[in-house]
């Protein structure tokens, strides 16, 4: 590995560690859902929080993919957009402090979380292309796993602050402070990424297309490689997890009759699981291919859904959040590696954007169905069972005989 490659490698790891670790202070599955509920949010609002920024990140890439397909360098786009994506986090902190528990605070939390995702989504294609440019193929799986391992170790420390902060400053003041911590870490991560050295490369060979023309060409692009449609089904179906996760923390609080500060315990449990999951993925990153990681992540998601059917004790809920934390990051490591392996020579940003975009309808359907079932006071067992059914179906495209495996091993 050349000296500049080694430097880039560690900068990518430290950037991810700082950003993802700092965002542990406002974990959407625990802190986000409890914040919205404490502000008087309706069931659909609570259900939206675990995926609000994710939806933005899914929609954002397609908006500028046609431009990135023709770019020679990608750091300039990141230099412009990343600072803008951090501002919504700061805005939430300010509004929570100034407006307190009000309807304005509630809508600010929801809209700023989505806005953060959309602006951040505009940077995803450039960031993924930067990874392609600066990290060798045989090092990508290990890089992603190590990046997530270090970030979750840092995130575990940050998550341990959630309970004490909310206990010392209950209400919106505590939540505002947590958002300031996240904002500071996000800005430091930006500075680290800007230190990456992007090597020169030839301009991408791609005819000039407008936004709508680029969209019209997507069906033909995906039809040319049978692995791509099959993998899209796997990506869409795994989002069945959002049926459950929008309300699992709330369900735990109600079942155990715990105060709001208990979400700090669940957040810490989730981060412990994330550390363990990413440690295993990092250790096996050079041995296991992306399919193995994707299947392992789905099996753990399935275990969480089945475990939620029977959870009634404190440590059972802690264990469920720990397994979910491990599943999330093992799956993400496999997903990021798989998507880069499936890319065609041209129109890479468009393919990456569509893989992100296809998640939107499945996320919304899962979250809103979960919200409807919760609001209708349907037994939580039904929500968990439907989640298990969807995640089980997401395994099918990854099993032997699937087109996704045409050129995958392990």
C-alpha positions in Angstrom: 0.0 0.0 0.0 1.4 3.4 -1.1 1.9 6.0 1.7 -0.9 8.2 0.4 -3.2 5.2 0.1 -2.5 4.3 3.8 -3.2 8.0 4.8 -6.4 8.0 2.8 -7.4 4.6 4.4 -7.1 6.0 7.9 -8.7 9.3 7.1 -11.8 7.4 5.8 -11.9 5.4 9.0 -11.5 8.5 11.3 -14.0 10.5 9.3 -16.6 7.7 9.6 -15.8 7.2 13.3 -16.2 10.8 14.1 -19.5 11.3 12.2 -21.3 8.1 13.1 -20.0 8.1 16.6 -21.2 11.7 17.2 -24.6 10.9 15.7 -25.0 8.2 18.4 -26.0 11.1 20.7 -29.2 11.5 18.6 -29.8 7.9 17.7 -33.1 7.9 15.7 -34.3 4.5 17.1 -34.1 5.6 20.7 -33.5 9.3 21.2 -35.4 10.3 18.1 -38.5 8.3 18.8 -38.6 9.3 22.5 -38.1 13.0 21.6 -41.0 13.0 19.1 -43.2 11.2 21.5 -42.3 13.6 24.4 -43.2 16.6 22.1 -46.7 15.1 21.5 -46.1 13.6 18.1 -48.7 11.3 16.7 -48.0 7.6 16.0 -47.1 8.1 12.3 -44.5 10.8 13.4 -42.9 8.4 15.9 -42.8 5.7 13.2 -41.2 8.1 10.8 -38.2 9.1 13.0 -36.1 5.9 12.6 -36.1 6.3 8.9 -36.6 10.1 8.3 -32.9 10.8 7.6 -32.6 7.5 5.8 -35.4 8.5 3.4 -33.6 11.7 2.7 -30.3 9.8 2.0 -32.3 7.5 -0.3 -33.9 10.3 -2.3 -30.9 12.7 -2.5 -28.5 10.7 -4.7 -30.9 10.5 -7.7 -31.2 14.3 -7.8 -27.6 14.8 -9.0 -26.6 11.4 -10.3 -26.7 12.6 -13.9 -24.1 15.2 -13.1 -21.8 13.0 -11.0 -21.8 10.4 -13.9 -19.7 12.9 -15.9 -17.4 14.2 -13.1 -13.7 13.7 -13.0 -13.2 14.7 -9.3 -15.6 14.3 -6.4 -14.1 16.2 -3.5 -15.3 19.6 -4.8 -18.9 18.4 -4.6 -18.4 17.1 -1.0 -16.6 20.4 0.0 -19.7 22.4 -1.0 -22.6 20.2 0.2 -21.4 18.6 3.4 -21.3 21.8 5.5 -24.9 22.5 4.4 -26.0 19.0 5.5 -24.8 19.7 9.0 -26.9 22.8 9.6 -30.3 21.1 10.2 -28.8 19.4 13.3 -27.7 22.8 14.7 -31.2 24.2 13.8 -32.9 21.5 15.9 -30.7 22.3 18.9 -31.6 26.1 18.7 -35.3 25.6 18.2 -35.5 23.1 21.1 -33.8 25.6 23.4 -35.8 28.6 22.3 -39.3 27.1 21.7 -39.2 24.3 24.3 -42.0 21.6 24.1 -44.1 23.0 21.3 -45.7 22.2 17.9 -42.9 24.3 16.3 -40.3 22.1 17.9 -42.0 18.9 16.9 -42.2 19.9 13.2 -38.7 21.3 13.3 -37.3 18.0 14.5 -39.2 16.1 11.8 -38.4 18.4 8.9 -34.8 19.0 9.8 -34.1 15.3 10.2 -35.5 14.8 6.6 -33.6 17.8 5.3 -30.4 16.6 6.8 -30.9 13.3 4.9 -31.8 14.9 1.6 -28.7 17.3 1.5 -26.5 14.5 2.8 -28.0 12.2 0.1 -26.7 14.6 -2.5 -23.2 13.8 -1.3 -23.6 10.0 -1.2 -22.7 9.4 -4.9 -19.6 11.6 -4.7 -18.5 9.9 -1.5 -19.0 6.4 -2.9 -17.1 7.4 -6.1 -14.3 8.8 -3.8 -14.1 5.4 -2.1 -13.9 3.7 -5.5 -11.1 6.1 -6.4 -9.1 5.9 -3.2 -9.6 2.4 -1.9 -8.5 -0.9 -3.6 -11.2 -3.4 -4.2 -9.6 -6.1 -2.0 -9.5 -3.6 0.9 -13.1 -2.2 0.7 -14.9 -4.7 2.9 -12.2 -4.5 5.6 -12.3 -0.7 5.3 -16.0 -0.4 5.8 -16.0 -2.9 8.7 -13.1 -1.1 10.5 -14.6 2.3 9.8 -17.9 1.1 11.4 -16.0 -0.6 14.3 -14.1 2.5 15.3 -17.2 4.7 14.9 -19.3 2.4 17.1 -16.6 2.3 19.8 -16.7 6.1 19.8 -20.5 6.0 19.6 -20.7 3.7 22.6 -19.0 6.4 24.6 -21.2 9.1 23.2 -24.3 7.0 23.8 -23.4 6.6 27.4 -23.9 10.4 27.8 -27.6 10.2 26.7 -29.0 8.9 30.0 -27.0 11.3 32.2 -27.7 14.3 30.0 -31.5 13.6 29.9 -31.4 12.9 33.6 -29.6 16.1 34.5 -31.5 18.3 31.9 -34.9 16.6 31.3 -37.0 17.7 28.5 -36.0 19.8 25.5 -32.9 21.3 27.0 -31.3 17.8 27.3 -32.3 16.9 23.8 -30.9 20.2 22.5 -27.5 19.5 24.1 -27.4 16.1 22.5 -28.0 17.7 19.1 -25.1 20.1 19.7 -22.8 17.2 20.5 -23.8 15.6 17.2 -23.3 18.8 15.3 -19.8 19.3 16.6 -18.8 15.8 15.7 -20.3 16.1 12.2 -18.2 19.3 11.5 -15.0 17.6 12.7 -15.7 14.7 10.4 -16.1 17.1 7.5 -12.6 18.5 8.1 -11.1 15.0 8.2 -12.7 14.0 4.9 -11.4 17.2 3.2 -7.9 16.0 4.0 -8.3 12.9 1.8 -6.1 13.0 -1.3 -8.1 12.2 -4.4 -5.8 10.9 -7.2 -6.3 12.2 -10.7 -8.3 10.1 -13.1 -9.8 10.2 -16.6 -13.2 11.8 -17.1 -16.0 9.2 -17.0 -17.2 8.2 -20.4 -20.9 9.0 -20.3 -23.1 10.9 -22.7 -24.6 14.1 -21.3 -28.1 13.5 -19.9 -30.6 15.7 -18.2 -32.4 14.6 -15.0 -35.5 13.2 -16.7 -33.6 11.6 -19.6 -31.4 9.9 -17.0 -34.5 8.5 -15.2 -36.0 7.2 -18.5 -32.8 5.2 -19.1 -32.8 3.4 -15.8 -35.0 0.4 -16.8 -32.7 -0.5 -19.7 -29.7 0.0 -17.5 -30.9 -2.4 -14.9 -32.3 -4.9 -17.4 -28.7 -5.3 -18.8 -27.5 -7.0 -15.6 -29.9 -9.5 -14.0 -28.1 -9.3 -10.7 -29.3 -5.7 -10.2 -33.1 -6.3 -10.1 -32.7 -9.3 -7.8 -30.6 -7.4 -5.4 -33.2 -4.6 -5.4 -35.7 -7.0 -4.0 -33.3 -8.0 -1.2 -32.8 -4.3 -0.3 -36.5 -3.4 -0.3 -37.7 -6.4 1.7 -35.1 -6.0 4.5 -36.7 -2.6 5.3 -39.5 -4.6 7.0 -37.4 -3.9 10.1 -39.1 -0.5 10.2 -42.4 -2.0 11.0 -40.9 -2.9 14.4 -38.2 -0.4 15.2 -40.3 2.7 15.2 -42.0 1.4 18.4 -39.7 -1.1 20.0 -38.2 1.6 22.3 -41.6 3.0 23.2 -42.9 -0.6 23.7 -40.0 -1.2 26.1 -40.7 2.0 28.1 -44.4 1.0 28.5 -43.8 -2.6 29.2 -41.1 -1.9 31.9 -42.7 1.4 33.1 -39.4 3.2 32.8 -38.7 6.9 32.6 -37.5 8.6 29.4 -33.9 8.4 30.5 -34.1 4.6 30.0 -33.6 5.2 26.3 -30.0 5.9 27.2 -29.7 2.3 28.4 -31.2 1.0 25.1 -29.0 3.2 23.1 -25.9 2.0 24.9 -27.0 -1.6 24.4 -27.5 -1.0 20.7 -24.0 0.5 20.5 -22.4 -2.4 22.3 -24.0 -4.7 19.7 -22.8 -2.5 16.9 -19.2 -2.7 18.3 -19.4 -6.5 18.5 -20.9 -6.8 15.0 -18.4 -4.5 13.3 -15.5 -6.2 15.2 -16.5 -9.6 13.8 -17.0 -8.0 10.3 -13.6 -6.3 10.4 -11.9 -9.5 11.5 -13.5 -11.5 8.7 -13.7 -8.7 6.1 -10.9 -10.2 4.0 -12.3 -13.7 4.3 -16.1 -13.2 4.0 -17.6 -11.8 0.8 -20.5 -9.4 0.9 -23.2 -12.1 0.5 -22.1 -13.7 3.7 -22.4 -10.5 5.6 -25.8 -9.7 4.1 -27.2 -13.1 5.1 -25.7 -12.8 8.6 -27.3 -9.4 9.1 -30.7 -10.6 8.0 -30.6 -13.6 10.3 -29.9 -11.3 13.2 -32.7 -8.9 12.2 -35.0 -12.0 12.1 -33.8 -12.9 15.6 -34.8 -9.4 16.9 -38.3 -9.7 15.4 -38.9 -13.1 16.9 -37.4 -12.1 20.2 -39.7 -9.0 20.4 -42.7 -11.5 20.5 -41.6 -12.6 24.0 -39.7 -9.7 25.5 -41.0 -8.7 29.0 -37.8 -8.1 31.0 -35.1 -5.4 31.1 -32.2 -7.5 29.9 -34.3 -9.0 27.2 -34.9 -5.6 25.7 -31.2 -4.7 26.1 -30.3 -7.9 24.3 -32.7 -7.2 21.4 -31.2 -3.7 20.9 -27.7 -5.2 21.1 -28.5 -7.8 18.4 -30.2 -5.1 16.3 -27.1 -2.9 16.6 -24.9 -5.7 15.4 -27.3 -6.6 12.5 -27.5 -3.0 11.3 -23.8 -2.6 10.9 -23.0 -6.1 9.6 -25.7 -5.6 7.0 -24.5 -2.1 6.1 -20.9 -3.4 5.6 -22.2 -6.1 3.3 -24.5 -3.7 1.5 -21.8 -1.1 0.8 -19.4 -3.7 -0.5 -22.0 -5.5 -2.6 -23.2 -2.3 -4.3 -19.7 -1.4 -5.3 -19.1 -4.9 -6.7 -22.3 -4.7 -8.8 -21.4 -1.4 -10.5 -21.1 -1.3 -14.3 -18.3 0.6 -16.0 -20.5 3.6 -16.8 -23.3 5.5 -15.1 -22.1 4.3 -11.7 -23.7 7.2 -9.8 -27.1 6.5 -11.3 -26.9 2.8 -10.4 -25.9 3.7 -6.8 -28.7 6.3 -6.7 -31.4 3.8 -7.8 -30.3 1.2 -5.3 -30.8 3.9 -2.6 -34.0 5.3 -4.1 -35.8 1.9 -4.3 -35.7 1.8 -0.5 -38.1 4.7 -0.1 -41.4 3.0 -0.9 -40.5 0.0 1.2 -39.5 2.1 4.1 -42.6 4.3 4.0 -44.9 1.3 3.6 -43.3 -0.5 6.6 -43.2 2.5 8.8 -46.8 3.6 8.1 -48.2 0.1 8.4 -46.4 -0.2 11.7 -47.9 3.2 12.8 -51.4 2.2 11.7 -51.2 -1.1 13.6 -49.8 0.7 16.7 -52.4 3.4 16.6 -55.2 0.8 16.2 -53.8 -0.9 19.3 -53.2 -4.1 17.5 -51.2 -6.5 19.6 -47.4 -5.8 19.4 -47.0 -9.5 18.6 -48.6 -9.0 15.1 -46.2 -6.1 14.4 -43.2 -8.3 15.3 -44.6 -11.3 13.3 -45.1 -9.3 10.1 -41.5 -7.9 10.5 -40.2 -11.4 10.8 -42.1 -12.5 7.6 -40.7 -9.6 5.6 -37.1 -10.1 6.7 -37.3 -13.8 6.0 -38.4 -13.0 2.5 -35.4 -10.7 2.1 -33.1 -13.7 2.5 -34.5 -15.4 -0.6 -32.7 -13.3 -3.3 -29.4 -14.0 -1.5 -29.7 -17.8 -1.3 -27.9 -20.2 -3.7 -29.4 -20.0 -7.2 -30.1 -16.3 -7.0 -28.8 -14.0 -9.8 -27.1 -11.9 -7.2 -24.7 -14.8 -6.7 -23.8 -15.1 -10.4 -20.4 -13.5 -9.6 -20.3 -13.7 -5.8 -18.6 -16.2 -3.6 -18.7 -16.8 0.2 
